[in-house]
Amino acid sequence: VILDELIMMTKGMLPMYDKKCVISLRIEKLKVLDYRLPYTDLRKVEVMNDYNSRMIGYHGEKSLEFYLEPLIQSADFHVFHDIRLKLGDYYFQIDYLILCNKFGLILEVKNRSKDWCFGPFNQASQLNNGKKEKTQNPVSQAKLQARKLIRWLKENHCEEFPIHYLFVNANEKSKIIFEEGNDQKKNICNSEGLYDKIEQIDNFYKEELLTKKDLWKIKNLLLANHTPDDIDILEYFNLSLKNLLPGVQCPKCNCIPMKYHYGVWTCCHCKEKSKTAHIKAIEEYFLLIKPSITNSELRYFLQINSIKIANTILTSLKLPFSGKFKDRVYYKSLTL
Ligand SMILES: [Zn+2]
């Protein structure tokens, strides 16, 4: 307990994110899938569009770091980016969760260039050349996440404290328009107004509801139960290994495949040479296909014929393995 408290005090003093904004596993998968799909595959457009729209969303979330900086510098606040938790049979995901000893705050971040319109009955739409197109209401989404988080915290025997929610418009180009009969104004802001909103909520509460220990417990629970969205991306797009371009990608011109000769990979297109270009290909196999590989699977994916060479490559990576000789299965390790 004494050690725990010591770590708690030290950590509390260091300005830091409890969970930083990084590119998600799903975006990583989409990026690799995009260049591994040939142009002849009709699903490539779908993959590219999905990748692009998720990257726009990511940039919006990333841009909030600038506005959250004062909180990061303060020992009183904990900031978590992209928390995904299981409630019942389903998962719910939160873009940003901010915690302090008085309250929690959920941020639902959107980075869309079209203007937002919030009307009566909490209907949200986006304006496309003056025409209203109905869309999911991000405030209602954030509210639902707040409800789910409250339930999740209760099920995990945490102290009760208020959870607020906000929709943050991270796109400078898009305006927010309110129509009569909409009462969601207090739960909406632009990026620039985020800090003021947080200050308002903070000033509203005079009492501290959570002890440092409560907060420490909640923080650890959140991090331990966070489950990344590890979707089978091939299945999602109804693809299989045979739809992908096998081979090692050239680190210079991105051409696939490179040819292997006496320990060196050479690009067929730009003649770039590399001794290690296969490592990225194997990482991509683990990312898209499965977290293990056999000698014959490696030969197919790297486009080499020799069992011996495949064996040399696999052994050199020092991957954990099981089985003997030709039945040996190599597993993805933390370093690869
Ligand atoms: Zn090349």
Residues whose N, C-alpha, C, O or C-beta is under 5 A from the ligand:
A	BS01	ZN	C250 K252 C253 N254 C255 C267 H269 C270 K271 E272
